Amino acid sequence: MLNANQLRGIIPALPTPVRGELVDAAAVSALFAWLLQQGVDGVLPLGGTGEYGALARAERIRMVELCAKAMAGKGPVIAGVLDTGYHDALQAGREFAAAGADALLVLTPYYTNPTQAGVRDYFLRYADTSPLPILIYEIPYRTRIAVQPEIMHELSRHERIIGMKACNTDMYHFLQMVAGVDAAFAVLSGEDTLFPLHVAAGARGGIVVTANLLPRAWRRIFDLCQQGRTKDALALHRQLIPLMNMAFAETNPGPMKAVMDLIGVDAPEMLAPLVQPATELRARLRAEVARQLALFETPVARAAG
């Protein structure tokens, strides 16, 4: 059973390669050939980057199966659960457990606009019933639901709630939350743009979108933070700002999917309601990713081989 000590380092939030409405198994294999050669500590399929809401339920399960087979114990597979209601979310968690996931990233309940007491009870109930340990997914700029630090402190003490993906961009909120969580609870940064600050403040690593493209650059930032070289980590992170600005200029994962052929993954298709990013944005991002790959990463030809 996965525990918090195994949640650390660089965990890419995976896009879902598709052809039509179906998961493209060959492209998933190519993505893992790249990521495993470059060195990642786990993967997270089926978050927002994975277009959870646009995928058919059977395709979500298929994506988890492919990820579990590809990882083969080399790191945890944390499957996103982004359903709005408890029963659908629990059913998804059971299906992903059967498909080979090691843990579940469970989104805060949204649309119903619950109180903090409701949020607390939702996660306690889910953790008591879940077939796998869970991480809490807090992303208030998508859901309008933030978790108060004292509620997160309480939840972190449940033995089956082993961590969280922190996407609240309020740094003081983050500092208050980290200050009181259980020592066995793994806080993971969920923001590429704040990653070194989160790690310096107590995160054990991060679930990073652009680590699909530049895993070694993000590994270097993480290692510098671990060595206490925060100034150097921030300087390296600063070099990635143009890439991050373009990767998130339109709704993720559209821009990133459009340039993933540069790492040997030809799967640019999006699922409705998302559409292909603007031509000019694709061109600028392609040039920037190519430049960064030349600086940090193994040539694609070697990765593909």
Contacts in CASP RR format, 6 or more apart in sequence:
PFRMAT RR
TARGET T0000
AUTHOR 0000-0000-0000
METHOD contacts of the structure
MODEL  1
MLNANQLRGIIPALPTPVRGELVDAAAVSALFAWLLQQGVDGVLPLGGTG
EYGALARAERIRMVELCAKAMAGKGPVIAGVLDTGYHDALQAGREFAAAG
ADALLVLTPYYTNPTQAGVRDYFLRYADTSPLPILIYEIPYRTRIAVQPE
IMHELSRHERIIGMKACNTDMYHFLQMVAGVDAAFAVLSGEDTLFPLHVA
AGARGGIVVTANLLPRAWRRIFDLCQQGRTKDALALHRQLIPLMNMAFAE
TNPGPMKAVMDLIGVDAPEMLAPLVQPATELRARLRAEVARQLALFETPV
ARAAG
1 132 0 8 1.000
1 133 0 8 1.000
2 76 0 8 1.000
2 102 0 8 1.000
2 103 0 8 1.000
2 132 0 8 1.000
2 133 0 8 1.000
2 162 0 8 1.000
3 133 0 8 1.000
3 162 0 8 1.000
3 184 0 8 1.000
4 162 0 8 1.000
4 163 0 8 1.000
4 184 0 8 1.000
4 185 0 8 1.000
4 186 0 8 1.000
5 184 0 8 1.000
5 186 0 8 1.000
6 75 0 8 1.000
6 76 0 8 1.000
7 76 0 8 1.000
7 103 0 8 1.000
7 135 0 8 1.000
7 162 0 8 1.000
7 163 0 8 1.000
7 186 0 8 1.000
7 188 0 8 1.000
7 204 0 8 1.000
7 205 0 8 1.000
8 41 0 8 1.000
8 186 0 8 1.000
8 204 0 8 1.000
8 205 0 8 1.000
9 41 0 8 1.000
9 204 0 8 1.000
9 205 0 8 1.000
9 206 0 8 1.000
9 219 0 8 1.000
9 222 0 8 1.000
10 39 0 8 1.000
10 40 0 8 1.000
10 41 0 8 1.000
10 42 0 8 1.000
10 205 0 8 1.000
10 206 0 8 1.000
10 208 0 8 1.000
10 211 0 8 1.000
10 215 0 8 1.000
10 218 0 8 1.000
10 219 0 8 1.000
10 222 0 8 1.000
11 40 0 8 1.000
11 41 0 8 1.000
11 42 0 8 1.000
11 43 0 8 1.000
11 44 0 8 1.000
11 76 0 8 1.000
11 78 0 8 1.000
11 188 0 8 1.000
11 205 0 8 1.000
11 206 0 8 1.000
11 207 0 8 1.000
11 208 0 8 1.000
11 211 0 8 1.000
12 35 0 8 1.000
12 40 0 8 1.000
12 42 0 8 1.000
12 43 0 8 1.000
12 44 0 8 1.000
12 207 0 8 1.000
12 208 0 8 1.000
12 209 0 8 1.000
12 211 0 8 1.000
12 212 0 8 1.000
12 215 0 8 1.000
13 44 0 8 1.000
13 47 0 8 1.000
13 48 0 8 1.000
13 49 0 8 1.000
13 50 0 8 1.000
13 190 0 8 1.000
13 207 0 8 1.000
13 208 0 8 1.000
13 209 0 8 1.000
13 211 0 8 1.000
13 212 0 8 1.000
14 31 0 8 1.000
14 43 0 8 1.000
14 44 0 8 1.000
14 45 0 8 1.000
14 46 0 8 1.000
14 49 0 8 1.000
14 50 0 8 1.000
14 67 0 8 1.000
14 212 0 8 1.000
15 31 0 8 1.000
15 49 0 8 1.000
15 50 0 8 1.000
15 51 0 8 1.000
15 212 0 8 1.000
15 253 0 8 1.000
15 256 0 8 1.000
15 257 0 8 1.000
15 260 0 8 1.000
15 267 0 8 1.000
16 23 0 8 1.000
16 45 0 8 1.000
16 46 0 8 1.000
16 50 0 8 1.000
16 51 0 8 1.000
16 55 0 8 1.000
16 59 0 8 1.000
16 63 0 8 1.000
16 271 0 8 1.000
17 23 0 8 1.000
17 24 0 8 1.000
17 27 0 8 1.000
17 28 0 8 1.000
17 31 0 8 1.000
17 257 0 8 1.000
17 265 0 8 1.000
17 267 0 8 1.000
17 269 0 8 1.000
18 24 0 8 1.000
18 51 0 8 1.000
18 59 0 8 1.000
18 267 0 8 1.000
18 269 0 8 1.000
18 271 0 8 1.000
19 27 0 8 1.000
19 267 0 8 1.000
19 269 0 8 1.000
20 269 0 8 1.000
21 56 0 8 1.000
21 59 0 8 1.000
21 271 0 8 1.000
22 59 0 8 1.000
22 62 0 8 1.000
23 55 0 8 1.000
23 59 0 8 1.000
23 62 0 8 1.000
23 63 0 8 1.000
23 66 0 8 1.000
24 267 0 8 1.000
25 62 0 8 1.000
25 66 0 8 1.000
27 265 0 8 1.000
27 266 0 8 1.000
27 267 0 8 1.000
28 63 0 8 1.000
28 66 0 8 1.000
28 67 0 8 1.000
28 70 0 8 1.000
29 66 0 8 1.000
29 70 0 8 1.000
30 264 0 8 1.000
30 265 0 8 1.000
30 266 0 8 1.000
30 304 0 8 1.000
31 212 0 8 1.000
31 260 0 8 1.000
31 263 0 8 1.000
31 265 0 8 1.000
32 43 0 8 1.000
32 67 0 8 1.000
32 70 0 8 1.000
32 71 0 8 1.000
33 303 0 8 1.000
33 304 0 8 1.000
33 305 0 8 1.000
34 215 0 8 1.000
34 263 0 8 1.000
34 264 0 8 1.000
34 265 0 8 1.000
34 300 0 8 1.000
34 303 0 8 1.000
35 43 0 8 1.000
35 212 0 8 1.000
35 215 0 8 1.000
36 70 0 8 1.000
36 71 0 8 1.000
36 74 0 8 1.000
37 298 0 8 1.000
37 302 0 8 1.000
37 303 0 8 1.000
38 215 0 8 1.000
38 216 0 8 1.000
38 219 0 8 1.000
38 297 0 8 1.000
38 298 0 8 1.000
38 303 0 8 1.000
39 215 0 8 1.000
39 216 0 8 1.000
39 219 0 8 1.000
40 211 0 8 1.000
40 215 0 8 1.000
41 75 0 8 1.000
42 71 0 8 1.000
42 74 0 8 1.000
42 75 0 8 1.000
42 76 0 8 1.000
42 77 0 8 1.000
42 78 0 8 1.000
43 67 0 8 1.000
43 71 0 8 1.000
43 75 0 8 1.000
43 76 0 8 1.000
43 77 0 8 1.000
43 78 0 8 1.000
44 77 0 8 1.000
44 78 0 8 1.000
44 79 0 8 1.000
44 80 0 8 1.000
44 105 0 8 1.000
44 165 0 8 1.000
44 207 0 8 1.000
45 63 0 8 1.000
45 64 0 8 1.000
45 67 0 8 1.000
45 77 0 8 1.000
45 79 0 8 1.000
45 80 0 8 1.000
46 52 0 8 1.000
46 55 0 8 1.000
46 60 0 8 1.000
46 63 0 8 1.000
46 64 0 8 1.000
46 79 0 8 1.000
46 80 0 8 1.000
46 81 0 8 1.000
46 82 0 8 1.000
46 96 0 8 1.000
47 80 0 8 1.000
47 82 0 8 1.000
47 105 0 8 1.000
48 82 0 8 1.000
48 252 0 8 1.000
48 253 0 8 1.000
49 209 0 8 1.000
49 252 0 8 1.000
49 253 0 8 1.000
49 256 0 8 1.000
50 63 0 8 1.000
50 253 0 8 1.000
51 253 0 8 1.000
51 270 0 8 1.000
51 271 0 8 1.000
51 274 0 8 1.000
52 60 0 8 1.000
52 80 0 8 1.000
52 82 0 8 1.000
53 82 0 8 1.000
54 271 0 8 1.000
54 272 0 8 1.000
54 273 0 8 1.000
54 274 0 8 1.000
55 63 0 8 1.000
55 271 0 8 1.000
57 92 0 8 1.000
57 95 0 8 1.000
60 92 0 8 1.000
60 95 0 8 1.000
60 96 0 8 1.000
61 95 0 8 1.000
61 96 0 8 1.000
61 99 0 8 1.000
62 99 0 8 1.000
64 77 0 8 1.000
64 79 0 8 1.000
64 95 0 8 1.000
64 96 0 8 1.000
64 99 0 8 1.000
64 100 0 8 1.000
64 101 0 8 1.000
65 99 0 8 1.000
65 100 0 8 1.000
67 77 0 8 1.000
67 79 0 8 1.000
67 101 0 8 1.000
68 77 0 8 1.000
68 99 0 8 1.000
68 100 0 8 1.000
68 101 0 8 1.000
71 77 0 8 1.000
75 102 0 8 1.000
76 102 0 8 1.000
76 103 0 8 1.000
77 100 0 8 1.000
77 101 0 8 1.000
77 102 0 8 1.000
77 103 0 8 1.000
78 101 0 8 1.000
78 102 0 8 1.000
78 103 0 8 1.000
78 104 0 8 1.000
78 105 0 8 1.000
78 135 0 8 1.000
78 207 0 8 1.000
79 93 0 8 1.000
79 96 0 8 1.000
79 99 0 8 1.000
79 101 0 8 1.000
79 103 0 8 1.000
79 104 0 8 1.000
79 105 0 8 1.000
80 96 0 8 1.000
80 104 0 8 1.000
80 105 0 8 1.000
80 106 0 8 1.000
80 107 0 8 1.000
80 137 0 8 1.000
81 89 0 8 1.000
81 92 0 8 1.000
81 93 0 8 1.000
81 96 0 8 1.000
81 104 0 8 1.000
81 105 0 8 1.000
81 106 0 8 1.000
81 107 0 8 1.000
82 107 0 8 1.000
82 137 0 8 1.000
83 89 0 8 1.000
83 92 0 8 1.000
83 107 0 8 1.000
84 109 0 8 1.000
84 110 0 8 1.000
84 111 0 8 1.000
84 112 0 8 1.000
85 109 0 8 1.000
86 109 0 8 1.000
86 122 0 8 1.000
86 125 0 8 1.000
86 126 0 8 1.000
89 106 0 8 1.000
89 107 0 8 1.000
89 126 0 8 1.000
90 126 0 8 1.000
90 129 0 8 1.000
90 130 0 8 1.000
93 101 0 8 1.000
93 104 0 8 1.000
93 130 0 8 1.000
93 131 0 8 1.000
93 132 0 8 1.000
94 131 0 8 1.000
96 104 0 8 1.000
96 132 0 8 1.000
97 104 0 8 1.000
97 131 0 8 1.000
97 132 0 8 1.000
101 132 0 8 1.000
102 132 0 8 1.000
103 132 0 8 1.000
103 133 0 8 1.000
103 134 0 8 1.000
103 135 0 8 1.000
103 162 0 8 1.000
104 130 0 8 1.000
104 132 0 8 1.000
104 133 0 8 1.000
104 134 0 8 1.000
104 135 0 8 1.000
105 134 0 8 1.000
105 135 0 8 1.000
105 136 0 8 1.000
105 137 0 8 1.000
105 165 0 8 1.000
105 207 0 8 1.000
106 123 0 8 1.000
106 126 0 8 1.000
106 130 0 8 1.000
106 134 0 8 1.000
106 135 0 8 1.000
106 136 0 8 1.000
106 137 0 8 1.000
107 137 0 8 1.000
107 139 0 8 1.000
107 143 0 8 1.000
108 119 0 8 1.000
108 122 0 8 1.000
108 136 0 8 1.000
108 137 0 8 1.000
108 138 0 8 1.000
108 139 0 8 1.000
108 143 0 8 1.000
108 145 0 8 1.000
108 147 0 8 1.000
109 118 0 8 1.000
109 119 0 8 1.000
109 122 0 8 1.000
109 145 0 8 1.000
110 142 0 8 1.000
110 143 0 8 1.000
110 144 0 8 1.000
110 145 0 8 1.000
113 144 0 8 1.000
113 145 0 8 1.000
114 122 0 8 1.000
114 145 0 8 1.000
116 147 0 8 1.000
116 148 0 8 1.000
116 151 0 8 1.000
119 145 0 8 1.000
119 147 0 8 1.000
119 151 0 8 1.000
120 151 0 8 1.000
120 154 0 8 1.000
120 155 0 8 1.000
123 134 0 8 1.000
123 136 0 8 1.000
123 155 0 8 1.000
123 158 0 8 1.000
123 161 0 8 1.000
124 155 0 8 1.000
124 158 0 8 1.000
126 134 0 8 1.000
127 133 0 8 1.000
127 134 0 8 1.000
127 158 0 8 1.000
127 160 0 8 1.000
127 161 0 8 1.000
128 160 0 8 1.000
130 160 0 8 1.000
133 160 0 8 1.000
133 161 0 8 1.000
133 162 0 8 1.000
134 160 0 8 1.000
134 161 0 8 1.000
134 162 0 8 1.000
134 163 0 8 1.000
135 161 0 8 1.000
135 162 0 8 1.000
135 163 0 8 1.000
135 164 0 8 1.000
135 165 0 8 1.000
135 186 0 8 1.000
135 188 0 8 1.000
136 147 0 8 1.000
136 152 0 8 1.000
136 155 0 8 1.000
136 161 0 8 1.000
136 163 0 8 1.000
136 164 0 8 1.000
136 165 0 8 1.000
137 164 0 8 1.000
137 165 0 8 1.000
137 167 0 8 1.000
138 145 0 8 1.000
138 146 0 8 1.000
138 147 0 8 1.000
138 152 0 8 1.000
138 164 0 8 1.000
138 165 0 8 1.000
138 166 0 8 1.000
138 167 0 8 1.000
138 168 0 8 1.000
139 165 0 8 1.000
139 167 0 8 1.000
139 168 0 8 1.000
140 146 0 8 1.000
140 167 0 8 1.000
140 168 0 8 1.000
141 167 0 8 1.000
141 169 0 8 1.000
142 167 0 8 1.000
146 168 0 8 1.000
146 170 0 8 1.000
146 173 0 8 1.000
147 155 0 8 1.000
147 177 0 8 1.000
149 173 0 8 1.000
149 176 0 8 1.000
149 177 0 8 1.000
149 179 0 8 1.000
149 180 0 8 1.000
152 164 0 8 1.000
152 177 0 8 1.000
152 181 0 8 1.000
153 177 0 8 1.000
153 180 0 8 1.000
153 181 0 8 1.000
153 182 0 8 1.000
155 161 0 8 1.000
156 163 0 8 1.000
156 164 0 8 1.000
156 180 0 8 1.000
156 181 0 8 1.000
156 182 0 8 1.000
156 185 0 8 1.000
157 182 0 8 1.000
157 185 0 8 1.000
161 185 0 8 1.000
162 184 0 8 1.000
162 185 0 8 1.000
162 186 0 8 1.000
163 185 0 8 1.000
163 186 0 8 1.000
163 187 0 8 1.000
163 188 0 8 1.000
164 185 0 8 1.000
164 186 0 8 1.000
164 187 0 8 1.000
164 188 0 8 1.000
165 188 0 8 1.000
165 189 0 8 1.000
165 190 0 8 1.000
165 206 0 8 1.000
165 207 0 8 1.000
166 174 0 8 1.000
166 177 0 8 1.000
166 187 0 8 1.000
166 188 0 8 1.000
166 189 0 8 1.000
166 190 0 8 1.000
166 191 0 8 1.000
166 198 0 8 1.000
166 203 0 8 1.000
167 190 0 8 1.000
167 191 0 8 1.000
168 174 0 8 1.000
168 177 0 8 1.000
169 191 0 8 1.000
169 193 0 8 1.000
169 194 0 8 1.000
171 194 0 8 1.000
171 197 0 8 1.000
171 201 0 8 1.000
174 198 0 8 1.000
174 201 0 8 1.000
175 201 0 8 1.000
177 187 0 8 1.000
178 187 0 8 1.000
178 201 0 8 1.000
178 202 0 8 1.000
178 203 0 8 1.000
181 187 0 8 1.000
186 204 0 8 1.000
187 198 0 8 1.000
187 202 0 8 1.000
187 203 0 8 1.000
187 204 0 8 1.000
188 203 0 8 1.000
188 204 0 8 1.000
188 205 0 8 1.000
188 206 0 8 1.000
188 207 0 8 1.000
189 195 0 8 1.000
189 198 0 8 1.000
189 199 0 8 1.000
189 203 0 8 1.000
189 205 0 8 1.000
189 206 0 8 1.000
189 207 0 8 1.000
189 208 0 8 1.000
190 198 0 8 1.000
190 206 0 8 1.000
190 207 0 8 1.000
190 208 0 8 1.000
191 198 0 8 1.000
192 208 0 8 1.000
192 209 0 8 1.000
192 210 0 8 1.000
192 211 0 8 1.000
192 240 0 8 1.000
192 244 0 8 1.000
192 247 0 8 1.000
192 248 0 8 1.000
193 244 0 8 1.000
193 248 0 8 1.000
195 203 0 8 1.000
195 205 0 8 1.000
195 206 0 8 1.000
195 208 0 8 1.000
195 218 0 8 1.000
195 221 0 8 1.000
195 222 0 8 1.000
195 237 0 8 1.000
196 221 0 8 1.000
196 224 0 8 1.000
196 225 0 8 1.000
196 230 0 8 1.000
196 233 0 8 1.000
196 234 0 8 1.000
196 237 0 8 1.000
197 234 0 8 1.000
198 205 0 8 1.000
198 206 0 8 1.000
199 205 0 8 1.000
199 206 0 8 1.000
199 222 0 8 1.000
199 225 0 8 1.000
199 226 0 8 1.000
199 233 0 8 1.000
200 225 0 8 1.000
200 228 0 8 1.000
200 230 0 8 1.000
200 233 0 8 1.000
205 222 0 8 1.000
206 222 0 8 1.000
208 218 0 8 1.000
209 247 0 8 1.000
209 248 0 8 1.000
209 252 0 8 1.000
209 253 0 8 1.000
209 256 0 8 1.000
210 218 0 8 1.000
210 240 0 8 1.000
210 243 0 8 1.000
210 244 0 8 1.000
210 247 0 8 1.000
210 256 0 8 1.000
211 218 0 8 1.000
212 256 0 8 1.000
212 260 0 8 1.000
212 263 0 8 1.000
213 243 0 8 1.000
213 247 0 8 1.000
213 256 0 8 1.000
213 259 0 8 1.000
213 260 0 8 1.000
213 262 0 8 1.000
213 263 0 8 1.000
213 289 0 8 1.000
213 292 0 8 1.000
213 293 0 8 1.000
214 240 0 8 1.000
214 243 0 8 1.000
214 289 0 8 1.000
214 292 0 8 1.000
214 293 0 8 1.000
214 296 0 8 1.000
214 297 0 8 1.000
215 297 0 8 1.000
216 296 0 8 1.000
216 297 0 8 1.000
216 298 0 8 1.000
217 236 0 8 1.000
217 240 0 8 1.000
217 292 0 8 1.000
217 295 0 8 1.000
217 296 0 8 1.000
217 297 0 8 1.000
220 236 0 8 1.000
220 296 0 8 1.000
221 233 0 8 1.000
221 236 0 8 1.000
221 237 0 8 1.000
222 233 0 8 1.000
224 230 0 8 1.000
224 232 0 8 1.000
224 233 0 8 1.000
224 236 0 8 1.000
225 233 0 8 1.000
239 292 0 8 1.000
240 292 0 8 1.000
242 288 0 8 1.000
243 285 0 8 1.000
243 288 0 8 1.000
243 289 0 8 1.000
243 292 0 8 1.000
246 255 0 8 1.000
246 281 0 8 1.000
246 284 0 8 1.000
246 285 0 8 1.000
246 288 0 8 1.000
247 255 0 8 1.000
247 256 0 8 1.000
247 285 0 8 1.000
248 255 0 8 1.000
249 255 0 8 1.000
249 277 0 8 1.000
249 281 0 8 1.000
250 277 0 8 1.000
250 278 0 8 1.000
250 281 0 8 1.000
251 274 0 8 1.000
253 270 0 8 1.000
254 270 0 8 1.000
254 274 0 8 1.000
254 276 0 8 1.000
254 277 0 8 1.000
255 277 0 8 1.000
255 281 0 8 1.000
255 282 0 8 1.000
255 285 0 8 1.000
257 267 0 8 1.000
257 268 0 8 1.000
257 269 0 8 1.000
257 270 0 8 1.000
258 268 0 8 1.000
258 276 0 8 1.000
258 277 0 8 1.000
258 282 0 8 1.000
258 285 0 8 1.000
258 286 0 8 1.000
259 282 0 8 1.000
259 285 0 8 1.000
259 286 0 8 1.000
259 289 0 8 1.000
260 266 0 8 1.000
260 267 0 8 1.000
260 268 0 8 1.000
261 268 0 8 1.000
262 286 0 8 1.000
262 289 0 8 1.000
262 290 0 8 1.000
262 293 0 8 1.000
262 300 0 8 1.000
263 293 0 8 1.000
263 297 0 8 1.000
263 300 0 8 1.000
263 303 0 8 1.000
264 300 0 8 1.000
264 303 0 8 1.000
264 304 0 8 1.000
268 276 0 8 1.000
270 276 0 8 1.000
276 282 0 8 1.000
277 285 0 8 1.000
293 300 0 8 1.000
END
